[in-house]
Each structure stands twice: as structure tokens, then as C-alpha cells.
Amino acid sequence: MIIKSLKLKNFRNYDLLKIDFNHATNIFYGDNAQGKTNILEAVYLSGTTKSHRGTKDRDMIQFEREEAHIEAIVDKRGVPFQIDMHLKKNSPKGIAINKIPIKKASELFGIVHLVFFSPEDLNIIKNGPSERRRFMDLELSQIDKLYLSDLSNYNRVLNQRNRLLKDIVFNSGLKDTLDVWDKQLAVYGNKIIDRRNKFVYEINEIIKEIHFKLTGNKEEINLMYEPNVREFEFEEVIFRNRERDLKMKSTTSGPHKDDICFLANGLDIRKFGSQGQQRTAALSLKLSEIELIKSVIKDTPILLLDDVLSELDKNRQNYLLESIHDIQTLVTCTGLDEFVSKNFSINKVFQIKEGQIVKEN
């Protein structure tokens, strides 16, 4: 799977941009704040409908413009796909595949598979549980359409229930309607717990070997899913915690409170690991993500590396670069020295300056 070209109009700091990518390594270099990451963001957006930064559509549209347009041409096992995305300030984005508009964003999932790796990802172990839940959700949504549907429904019901818990303060008669929402929440919640459990098991099987090699055969890593409630006990737990939820005006238990535990040689590195250990485990996790997608889709994903190499030491840099030689990769960096010194094969180089490609070779 490769992305062949990208066109941008009124997106971030780009008035107009047209890029033809190489099927292997593409490097975007230039000073900070020139627009390198915006290119990767547009690619990620065209495959997932979401920004890796969590940015709202209106904030990605150029100042004083009403719309932005992204066009990506993707080749999937010899079959071309044209993905068009219109971002609008005051209405939902419009998406078309091969010039046919789609009604649901989920119809886009599965065409392009992307792995985004930024310096923030190196903190996934150190940061709070929400980062690790987001990792599970983004990954599973790309490889499992049913999960995406269940997650959307769960979040919708969760928001409705939370709103109801607040409204009950002013109208106690609404309390009787909680049962309906509780049942729905349990139905979708149990499906999410089950799929996340399988996912962590699958990732754990892959990460062990990668992490062992990456640490010079010194560390054995184990991932454990930590569900906030056990599957099939969810409805009972919600009922048991109802009074507490009413007091807090929020749903205090469920998959939206889940976590993943990372054990290195039996030590919980979320709490007790050094920064080096946490970063190595984060790199192992990203490489495992690539391998899992490969095994599921029987193809390679597109890798987006956003200024990550400068954050890694030489050993980890080398391991990462050796691991991605067979994958189309889009890399941003401030200079080319780190690639040249490692004899890394560079297929296409773009210099970015103030929202323009000023040099291409």
C-alpha cells in the first residue's frame, strides 16, 4: 500500500500544494514551523478522518477561508483510490471516495492504513491512561470496523447518560429512564472490553521479541490489559455505582477508564521505569503496531515519522530505520545529516519553507 500523491488547498499554512511521493522513503526537511508536520497531518486525516493532534476541522482551515480541500491518491495492491476531503468551518466535513460521496466516515476506514509516530508517542508509557486508551482506539478503529461502530455508540450513550445524570438534579422524575441507558451502555461496553482484551493479547505476542532485541536481550516485556470493569459484570457494576454516579453527575465506571500495564522484567514501568525504559517500550509498541497491521491486512501500512529520530539515541535510531526498509515512509526532520551519516536510502527529498516546497530532488 502506498500513497502516490497529495493535493492541499487552504489547509493550515498551504494555499496550494501538489506532491508526488516516492514508493519508499520521502523526507521533508526545513526549519521549525514551516509546515512539515502539516503534510503528515493531511495524509493521516485523509485515511482516518481525524487529526493526530486531535484538532477540530475549523482550526485546520486557513485563516479567513471557509473551506479547505485535501485530495490523496492511494494505490492498494494495484487498485487506485482517490480520497477527497472538504473541511468546512460551520458544518461537518464532506468525504468522497473515487468521486462518490460517502455518508459515514467509517466507510473510509480500511482503505488506507497508517502508523503515525511523533515525539509525543514516546511519552505514552509515562503519561496517563487516556493516552493508552487513545492508542487502543485509534489502532483498533483502523483494523476493525465493528469496533469503530461499537466505540462510537458507546461514546454516544455515555454522553447521553452523563447529561441525564446532570439533569436529574433538577428533575428527579428522569431517574427512571437511567435503566434504558445503562442497558445500552453495558451492551456496547462489553463488546469494547472483549475486543481490547484480544488486541492487547495480540500486541503482547508481537512486542516481546521486538523489545528483547531492542534492549540487547536484557528486558522481557509484558503487556496486560487493565479493564475498569470485567466483561459481563458491567451492567451490575453500573447499577451498584448508581448513587455515586448521581452524586458525581458522571459515569464513574466503564471502558472509558481502562488502562494497559507495561511490565519490564516484572517492573511496572509506568510508575517505576526510567525515562529510557519508557521510551524504549514506546518504540517497541510502535514497531509492534506496524507488525500487527501487516499481519491483519496482509499488506504494509504507510509510516509517518514526525521528527522522531532527533528524540532517539543512535541504537534506537538504527533499529527503527532497519525495521522500516520495506515500508513507504514519510519523514520530517530539521536536517538531513542524521540520514546521510547512517547510509539510509533516501528516495525523495523535499525542502519546506513557509508553506512551499522550495527544493525537490
N, C-alpha and C positions, 0 to 999 in steps of 0.2 A: 504494500500500500504506500502510495506517495502522493504528495500534494504537488501539482505541476505549476500552478500559477496563482497569484493573488492580486486582486484589484481593490483599492480603497478610495472612497470619496467622502470628504468631510469627516473623516474618522480621526479622533484625537488631534494630533498636530499635522495630519496629512490632508492637503487639499485634494490632490490626485496622486495615485501611486499605482504602478504596474510592475510586478516582479515575476520573473520566470525562475523557478527553483531548479537546482540540480537534484538528481535522484538520490544523491548520497549526502555529503556534508556541505552545508551552507552557513557561512559565517557573516554576521553583521557586526561591524566594529565602529567605534566612534566615541566621542566624549559622553559623559553622563548627560541625561535629559535632552537627548537629540531625537528620540523616538524609536530606539531599537526594540525595546520591550513591547511597544505598541503593535509592532508587526506580529510578534508571537501571540499577543493577546487576541488580535484579529483572527489568526489561524485557529486558536483554541475556541474562540467564540463561534466560528463557522462550523465547528464539529460538535460543540456541546450546548450551544445557545447561551452559555454563561461565561462571564469574565473570570479568569483565575484570581483576579483581585477582589471579586465579589462586588464589582462596580455596577451601578444602575445604568440602564441604556442611555438615559438622558445625559449622563456625565461623560459618555464616550463620544457624543456628537460635538463637532467643532463649535466653538463659541459663536453665537449669533446665527447658527444654522438650525433648521428644523429637523433635518434628516441626515443620516449617514448611510452609506452603502458599502457592503463587503461582497465580493464575488471570489469564490475559491473553486478551482478546477482540480478534482481529485481523480486519481487512477487507482481503481481497486481490482486487482487481478485482471488488468486489461480492459475493464469496463469504466468508461469516463462518467463522472458525475459533476454537474455544475450546481454549486450551492450559492444561492443569492440570499442575502440578509439585509433588510431595511430596518434600521434603528430609527425610532420616532420619539420625539420629546414627550408628547402627550397621549400616546396610545401604544398598545403592545407591538412588538417587532413583527414584521412580516417576513416569512421564510418561504423560499421556493426551491424545489429540487428538480433539476433539468427543466426549469422554467414553469413547473407546475406548483402552484401554491399549496402548502400543507396547512392543515387545521391545527394539529397538535405538534408541539415541539418534540415530543417523543418519537415522531416519525423520522426525525433526522438521526436519532441515535443508532449507532451500528454501522453507519456509512463510513465515518472516519473514526479511527481510534488514536487517541493522543495521550502522551505522557508528558506532563509539564513539570519541570524541575527548576525551582528557584531557590535563592538563598534562604527564604522563609521556610522552605520544606525541611531544611536541616534542623529546624527547631521543633519539629513535630513531636519528638520524644520529650523535650524539655517543657513545651507549652502545655496548656490544659487539655482536658478530654475532648472539648469541642473540635479541636484541630484533628484529632484522631478519628472522630465520628465523620467529619467532613471528608477525610481521606477515604474511609469505607464507602461513603455515599457516592462520591464522585467516581470512584473506581467501579463500584457495582452498577451504577447507572449506565456506564458505558458498555458493560458486558451482559447485562440482564435487564431487558425491557420491563419484565414483570415487577422487578424490584423497584424500578423507577416509578411505575404506576402505584405500587403499594406505598412507597415513601411519600409521593405527592398526596395520596389520600389520607395517609396518617397525619401529615402536617396540616392538611385542611381541617380534619376532625379535631386535632389538638388545638388549633387556633379557635375553632368554634366553641370547644369545651372551656377553654380559658376565658373566652369572652362571656360565656354563660356564668362561670364562677364569679366574675365581677358583677354581672347584672343581678345575680341572686341577692346580693347585699341590699339592693333597692326594691327587689320583688321576690319575696320568699316562695311565692307560688310556682316559680320556674324550677324549683328544686326537683320536682317530679320528672322533668324532662332529661335529667342527667343520665338516667339509665340507658336511654337510647344512644347517647354519645359514648357512654362507657363501653357498651357492647361493640360499637363500630371501632372504637379505638383499640380494643382488645383483638379484634379480627385482623386489622392491618398490622398492629404491633407485633403479634405472634409471628406473622409472615416475615417481618423485618428481622426479628430476633433469630429465626431459623436460618435465614439466608446469610446474615452477618456471621453466624456461628460457623457455617460451612466455608465462608470466604476466608476467615481468619485461619481455619484449618488448612485451606489450600495454600495461602500465602506462607504459612509456617513451614510447610513441607519444602517450599522453594527457597526460603530465606536462609535456612540452616547452612546449606552448602556455600552459598554466596558469602555469608558473614564469616564463616570459618576461614575461607580463603582470604577475605579482605583483612582479617586480623592476624594473618600469618599463622593460622591454625592454633590460635590462642584462646578464642572465645566461642563458646557454644551459645547460640541464641534461641530463645523460645518465645513465641507469641501466644498469649492467652486472651480469649475474648472474655470481657467482664460485663455481662448484661446486668442492667439495673434491676430487672426482674426476670425470673426464669420463664421460658416459653410455657404457655398453657396455665400459668399462675397469674397472668397479667390482670385478667378481669377481677379475680379475687382480691389482688393487691390494691387495685383502683378503689374497689368497694370499701376495703379496710381503711384506706387512707382518705376517704371522702371528707371527713370532718377537718382533717389537716389541710386538704386542698381548698376547702371553703374558707378556712382561716387565712391561708396564704394567697387566695384568689388566683391560684395557678396549679397546674398538674405536676405533682412532685415526684411521680414515678413513671417509668416507661423507657423505651429505646432512646429517647432524646436525652437520656442521662447515662448512656453506655460509655464504655471505655475499652481500650486494648492495653494489656500489660506486656511490657518488654523485659524479659529476664535474660541477662548475660551471665553465664556461669552461675545461675541461680540467684543473681542480684537484680532487684527491681531498679533498672537504670533510669526510670522516670524520676525517681526520688534520690537515688544514691549513686547514679552514674556520673562520671566526669564528662565535661563538655565534649572531649574527644570520643568517648564511648557513645554518647548520644548521637553525635554527628555521623559516626561510622554506621550505627544502627539505622539512621535515617537514610543514608546512601544505600545500604543493603535493602531497605524497604522499597526504595525507588527502582532498583535493579530487579527486584522480585516482581514488582508491578509490571515491568516490561515483559518478563518471562511468563507471567500468568496470562497476560493479554495474548501473547504469541500462542500459548497452548489452547486458549479458548477459541480464538478466531482463525487459527491456522494461518496466520499472516503476521507481518511485523507492524507495530504501531509507528506513528511519527513521533519523534522525540523533540521536545522543545526545551533547550537548556538556556536559562536566563541568567547569565553572569555567575554561574555556579563554580566554575573552575577556580576563580580567584579566591574562593572560600575554602578550597580543599588543599591539603598538603600534597606533596609530589606523589607519594604512593597511592593515595586515593584518586588523584587525577589520572594516573596511569591506568589504574584498574577500571575506572569509568570509561576512559577513551578506548581501552581494549574491548570493553563489553559492548560497545555500540557500533562496531565497524560495519555491521550488516544492516543498519537501520538508517532511514533518511532522518537526518538531524539538522535542526535549525538552532544555531548557537549565537548568543550575543556576548560581546566582550568589549573591553575598552582598547585592547591592543592585540596584535597577532603574535607577539613574542612567545606566549605560552604554548601555542600550537607548533610554531616553527621549531622551537627547541626540542619538541618531543617527536619530530618527524611524523606528525599526524597528517594523514592525507586530507588536504583541503581541496574541495572540488570547485567551489564558487565563493567569492568574497565580495561583500557589499560594504562600502563606507557610507555611513549615515550621518547627515549633518542638517540640523534644523528641519526635520521632516522631508528631506530629499535624499535620494541616492546620488551621491556626488561622484562615486567611483565604483565601477563594477568590473571584475575580471575572473 
